[in-house]
Amino acid sequence: MELQELLLQRLDQVLDPELGASLVELKMVQGVEVDEAGHATISVALTTLGCPLKSHIERDVREAALQIEGVHSVEILSGVLDAGAKQELMKTARRLAQERAPLTSIPRTTPVLMIASGKGGVGKSSVTANIAVGLAQQGLCVGVLDADIWGFSLSRLLGISGDVEAVGGKMLPLEKKYGSGSIKLLSMGLLADEDSALMWRGLMVQKAVAQFIEDADWSGIDYFVIDTPPGTGDIPMTLSRLLPQMVQIVVTTPNLAAQTVAKRAASFARKSNIRVVGVIENMSPLQCACGEVHALFGEGGGKSLSEELRVPLLANIPLNHQLSGGGDAGEPLFMSEDAGGVLHELVNVIHRDVAPQAGAIGCSARMLEALERAVH
């Protein structure tokens, strides 16, 4: 298959952040060329050049293109749809919305973050808890799913306990306030004895994860954060089928062994049509009070992995006993960290750059509203 065909297939996975439909389906990708040096030129037509999501769309297109072996550089030529093309775009968007009525209460425009790792013991669940709390502290309602069916821990890390009730055949996630926001959580830790081992395999696990999404009331959430089991398996594929807008953030430690298996997890995600958007290095070198730096788990693994995957390194989180201590107490470190701390900066980067909300300020949303008013 030629590079241009591969590139077009990859771009078919890039969604308009407001309409939740592929840029290719919406005919916003109007030309793709790849020269012999691996330089890709992609023409993208927007609804208006002043679209506030222009940089977001261009970034997603660039990242998707650079994930293809053989593509070394990308140039994006941004244009504007003509009046007829805009009408067709909105007709297509409405048709797709009707055909793809969600099986869940989570809209396709809700950012979904899959937090993954290649191996256990890298602090993935602690990172998940702190990201969720950080987003909630910004006044958002954050849905959190502990999809690590065998190694569930988020109910303890977040200090959330109680019985899960069902209303109208839908499970109600347990909610806890964090500042002006809140977290809604579902976890096997709320349904099973914390000390019990679940002897589940294959289809049973996939069904449980699907039920946590399809048979739960997640209405009203601004973000959905999912803690997945380490390694590769069926759960990411189940999640991507139900949540096509889901993206992956990979957590690793600085050492080579963790980096190598984390790369496999990212590769598996991409083969499952899940976009990898960044790397977080946990347990990075720490600086003690005397000023000496201790690289207990090596150094540079996160940066190296991000370069291999051609995605941003979102944060280097230094080894910190308070990270695990806060989790044991059900009070994630984010809650006591200074506003300029590494976790605060990580959450800001995620909210601002990696997975911004698709608000009503966007050009597509305004145009769709205008079209609805004209029709009715």
SULGI-V163460 format. One record per residue. N is the residue number from 1. SS is DSSP state (alpha for helix, beta for strand, coil for the rest). D_CENTER is the distance of its C-alpha to the mean C-alpha in Angstrom with 2 decimals. Layout:
BEGIN
n = <N	N>
ss = <SS	SS>
d_center = <D_CENTER	D_CENTER>
END
This chain:
BEGIN
n = <1	2	3	4	5	6	7	8	9	10	11	12	13	14	15	16	17	18	19	20	21	22	23	24	25	26	27	28	29	30	31	32	33	34	35	36	37	38	39	40	41	42	43	44	45	46	47	48	49	50	51	52	53	54	55	56	57	58	59	60	61	62	63	64	65	66	67	68	69	70	71	72	73	74	75	76	77	78	79	80	81	82	83	84	85	86	87	88	89	90	91	92	93	94	95	96	97	98	99	100	101	102	103	104	105	106	107	108	109	110	111	112	113	114	115	116	117	118	119	120	121	122	123	124	125	126	127	128	129	130	131	132	133	134	135	136	137	138	139	140	141	142	143	144	145	146	147	148	149	150	151	152	153	154	155	156	157	158	159	160	161	162	163	164	165	166	167	168	169	170	171	172	173	174	175	176	177	178	179	180	181	182	183	184	185	186	187	188	189	190	191	192	193	194	195	196	197	198	199	200	201	202	203	204	205	206	207	208	209	210	211	212	213	214	215	216	217	218	219	220	221	222	223	224	225	226	227	228	229	230	231	232	233	234	235	236	237	238	239	240	241	242	243	244	245	246	247	248	249	250	251	252	253	254	255	256	257	258	259	260	261	262	263	264	265	266	267	268	269	270	271	272	273	274	275	276	277	278	279	280	281	282	283	284	285	286	287	288	289	290	291	292	293	294	295	296	297	298	299	300	301	302	303	304	305	306	307	308	309	310	311	312	313	314	315	316	317	318	319	320	321	322	323	324	325	326	327	328	329	330	331	332	333	334	335	336	337	338	339	340	341	342	343	344	345	346	347	348	349	350	351	352	353	354	355	356	357	358	359	360	361	362	363	364	365	366	367	368	369	370	371	372	373	374	375	376>
ss = <coil	coil	alpha	alpha	alpha	alpha	alpha	alpha	alpha	alpha	alpha	coil	coil	coil	beta	coil	coil	coil	coil	coil	coil	beta	coil	coil	coil	coil	coil	coil	beta	beta	beta	beta	beta	beta	coil	coil	coil	coil	beta	beta	beta	beta	beta	beta	beta	beta	coil	coil	coil	coil	coil	coil	coil	alpha	alpha	alpha	alpha	alpha	alpha	alpha	alpha	alpha	alpha	alpha	alpha	alpha	coil	coil	coil	coil	coil	coil	beta	beta	beta	beta	beta	beta	beta	beta	coil	coil	alpha	alpha	alpha	alpha	alpha	alpha	alpha	alpha	alpha	alpha	alpha	alpha	alpha	alpha	alpha	alpha	alpha	coil	coil	coil	coil	coil	coil	coil	coil	coil	coil	coil	beta	beta	beta	beta	beta	beta	beta	coil	coil	coil	coil	coil	coil	alpha	alpha	alpha	alpha	alpha	alpha	alpha	alpha	alpha	alpha	alpha	alpha	alpha	coil	coil	coil	coil	beta	beta	beta	beta	beta	beta	coil	coil	coil	coil	coil	coil	coil	alpha	alpha	alpha	alpha	coil	coil	coil	coil	coil	coil	coil	beta	beta	beta	coil	coil	beta	beta	beta	coil	beta	beta	beta	beta	beta	coil	coil	beta	beta	beta	beta	beta	beta	beta	alpha	alpha	alpha	coil	coil	coil	coil	coil	coil	coil	coil	coil	coil	coil	alpha	alpha	alpha	alpha	alpha	alpha	alpha	alpha	alpha	alpha	alpha	alpha	alpha	coil	beta	coil	coil	coil	coil	coil	coil	beta	beta	beta	beta	beta	coil	coil	coil	coil	coil	coil	alpha	alpha	alpha	alpha	alpha	alpha	alpha	alpha	alpha	coil	coil	coil	coil	beta	beta	beta	beta	beta	beta	beta	coil	coil	alpha	alpha	alpha	alpha	alpha	alpha	alpha	alpha	alpha	alpha	alpha	alpha	alpha	alpha	alpha	alpha	coil	coil	coil	beta	beta	beta	beta	beta	beta	beta	beta	beta	beta	coil	beta	beta	coil	coil	coil	coil	coil	beta	beta	coil	coil	coil	coil	coil	coil	alpha	alpha	alpha	alpha	alpha	alpha	alpha	alpha	alpha	coil	coil	beta	beta	beta	beta	beta	beta	beta	coil	coil	alpha	alpha	alpha	alpha	alpha	alpha	alpha	alpha	coil	coil	coil	coil	alpha	alpha	alpha	coil	coil	coil	coil	coil	coil	alpha	alpha	alpha	alpha	alpha	alpha	alpha	alpha	alpha	alpha	alpha	alpha	alpha	coil	coil	coil	coil	coil	coil	coil	coil	alpha	alpha	alpha	alpha	alpha	alpha	alpha	alpha	alpha	alpha	alpha	alpha	alpha	coil>
d_center = <29.27	29.47	26.76	26.81	26.12	23.27	21.80	22.27	20.59	17.49	17.57	17.84	14.14	13.36	13.22	15.08	12.71	15.54	17.18	14.34	16.65	16.90	18.66	21.12	21.95	22.52	24.72	23.14	23.24	26.99	27.76	26.59	28.84	28.65	31.74	33.32	31.81	28.24	27.76	25.75	26.69	24.50	25.89	23.56	25.29	23.86	25.46	26.76	26.69	26.13	22.79	20.68	17.54	19.50	17.98	14.38	15.56	17.61	14.95	12.74	16.08	17.19	14.24	14.56	18.29	18.38	16.69	19.95	22.79	25.65	23.87	24.57	24.34	23.20	25.04	23.74	26.56	25.59	28.02	28.54	29.00	32.56	33.53	33.89	30.53	28.86	30.66	29.62	25.94	26.15	28.14	25.59	22.71	24.85	25.90	22.45	21.44	24.55	24.18	20.62	21.16	18.22	19.15	17.16	17.41	13.82	14.29	12.55	12.10	10.08	6.53	4.54	2.22	4.69	7.04	9.78	13.22	16.23	18.69	19.33	20.64	18.30	17.17	13.66	14.39	16.03	13.15	10.94	13.96	14.47	11.11	11.69	15.30	14.79	12.90	15.63	18.27	17.51	18.86	15.78	15.58	12.55	12.31	11.83	12.44	14.16	13.92	15.95	19.02	21.53	20.34	19.25	19.53	17.34	20.27	22.40	19.98	19.42	23.07	22.58	25.27	27.26	27.78	25.33	27.32	27.18	28.37	29.13	27.70	24.24	23.02	22.49	19.80	21.51	20.92	21.65	22.22	20.93	22.92	22.59	19.32	18.52	16.38	16.80	16.62	17.46	18.36	21.17	22.48	23.55	25.27	26.82	29.05	27.14	29.79	29.78	28.48	26.94	28.68	26.21	25.47	23.99	24.21	24.58	21.21	19.49	21.47	20.58	16.80	17.53	19.85	17.44	15.52	18.54	21.18	19.64	19.85	16.50	18.16	17.85	14.36	12.61	9.11	8.06	7.02	8.12	10.39	11.50	14.96	15.74	16.81	16.64	17.67	17.58	14.84	11.87	14.21	14.99	11.47	10.93	14.36	13.77	10.38	10.69	8.13	5.26	3.63	4.80	6.14	9.78	12.29	15.92	19.32	21.75	24.00	24.32	24.03	20.52	19.52	21.10	19.43	15.95	16.72	17.61	14.34	12.59	15.52	15.24	11.66	13.05	16.09	14.21	12.86	9.19	8.36	8.07	7.40	9.15	11.38	12.60	16.25	17.56	21.34	22.26	25.98	27.41	30.32	33.01	35.38	37.93	35.62	35.28	31.92	31.20	28.85	29.07	26.33	27.02	25.26	23.34	21.17	17.84	19.33	20.82	17.71	15.78	18.92	19.21	15.75	16.36	13.19	13.49	14.41	12.62	15.15	18.15	18.65	22.37	23.84	24.73	26.57	25.50	21.87	23.23	26.03	23.89	21.93	25.30	26.44	23.44	22.97	19.95	21.11	19.18	21.86	24.70	23.34	24.88	23.09	23.11	21.68	18.96	16.55	17.31	16.76	13.35	12.25	14.13	12.50	8.92	10.68	13.04	11.71	8.14	6.80	10.30	11.64	13.79	17.03	20.44	21.55	20.17	22.89	21.84	21.73	25.14	26.57	25.53	27.10	30.20	30.46	30.29	33.02	35.12	34.93	35.76>
END
